[in-house]
Amino acid sequence: MTCKRSQKRVSRMDEPSDQPQVSRGDEILATCQVYRFMFATHGMLRNMGFAAKDIFSFVGANAGVQLRAQGKMFTITCCSRLPRAYADFAREWRELVATASTVSDAMLSRMREEWLAQFGSQKLPMAIMEKGIQIPFIEARRTGERH
């Protein structure tokens, strides 16, 4: 996977614009598939019922998402080698996390479609359960609780 450098576009407030405003979150996500996979993986884990406090992103020699729940750990590596220099990747990832609430519904849909095309809907839950971690959404349905 490769990433393009995102460029901050500066415009004057008094300039008329025919273009819809693109959020900074969308702008960063559009530059790099690794960011989209990391962001979407976090969202998929949240959709399964895991608490945000149990989901961590990591950036080092590689990048990914880690689930720490029920006394166990499950790691999803989204790229085996960073597509750009560590400092640039980490800085932009932190900026993306800080602007996460600005990500558009269209970008969220794009990320979900890309993620499902890559991993399918069953691989992640099955792999998590193989590690002995119960999926909150499945457990709630099994016991009849509302989630």
N, C-alpha and C positions, 0 to 999 in steps of 0.2 A: 504494500500500500504506500502510496506517496501522498504528500501533502503540499499544497501550495501555500506560500506565505500569505497571511491575511493582511490586507492593507486597510488602515483606518481612513475612511473617506471623510474629509472635512468640507463642510459646505457652510455658506453664510446663511444666517437666519432669514435675510431679506431676499434671497434668491428663490424664484419660483421653481418648483420641482414637479415634473410630471410623473416621476418615479415614486412608487410607494416606498415609504421608509423601511429599510431592512434593519432589524435589531442587531445589536452587536453579537448576541448569542448566535443568531442565524448566520451572520457573516463568518464567524469563527468556524462553526460547524460545516459550512459549505466548503471550507478549505481542506478538510482532512477527514478521510473515512475512519481513521483510528479514533478521532474524537467522537464521531457519530456512533461507532460501536461501543465505546466506553459509556457514553451518555445513555444510549439505548439499553445497554446491559443493566445499568443502574435502574432504569425505568421498568424493565422486565422483572427484576427482583422485587421492586416495590409492588408491581401488579400481582406478584405471587403472595404478597402479604408480609414480606420482610420489612422490618422497621428501618428507616433511613440510618439510624444510629448503628446498625449492624452491617452497613455497606460502605466499603472504603475503596477509593481509587488509589492506584500507585503508578508512579513514573520513576523509572530507573533505567537500567539497560534495556528493559522492555516496559510495556505499559498494560494496565488492565484494571480489573475490579476484583475485590475480595469480599466474600461474605463471611462474617464471623457470627455464628448463631448456634444456640443450643450446645455451647461448649466445643463446637467444631469449626473448622475453617474450610472454605471452598474458594479456589482461585480461578478466575477466568482471565487468561492472557489474551489481550486484544491485538497485540503485535509483538513479535519476537525481537524486533530491532526498531528503535525509534526512527521515524521517517525524517527527522531533522535533529539539529543539535539539542542536547538535553535541556539546556537553559531556555532555549526558545520554546521548546515543546512544553516544558513545565510552566513557564510564565503564561503561555497562551491557555493552557488547561486551567490554571487558577483563575484567569480572567473569564473563561467560559463558565466555570462554576459560579463565579460571582454574578454573572449575568444570566444565569439559568432561567430565571423567571421571565426573561424577554423572548425566549424561544417560541416561534410561531407554531400554530397547529399544523401548518403545512410541513414544516421541518420535522416536527414530531412524527407525523405520518410517514414521511420519507425515511426517517431513521428506523421506524418500526418495520417498514417493508424491506429495507436493506438487511436488517438484522434477521428477520424471519427467512428471507431468501438464503442467507448464509448458514443459519443454524437450525431452522425449522422450529416448530412449536413444542416439540417433545424432548429434544436433546438436553436442554438445560435443566428442566425439572427432573428428568430421569437421572442425569449425572449428579445432581444435588442429593436426590434420595439415595443413590448408591453410596454416598459418603455418610449416610445415616442421619441426614438433616431432614426433618419434617417440614413440608411446605405449608405455611399457615393457611393459605386459601383452600388447599385440598383437605387439610385436617378440619377446618371449620365446616366444610361441606359434609365431610364424613360424620361429624358429630352433630350436625344440624344447627350449628351456631351461625349467626349472621356475621359476616366479615365486611 
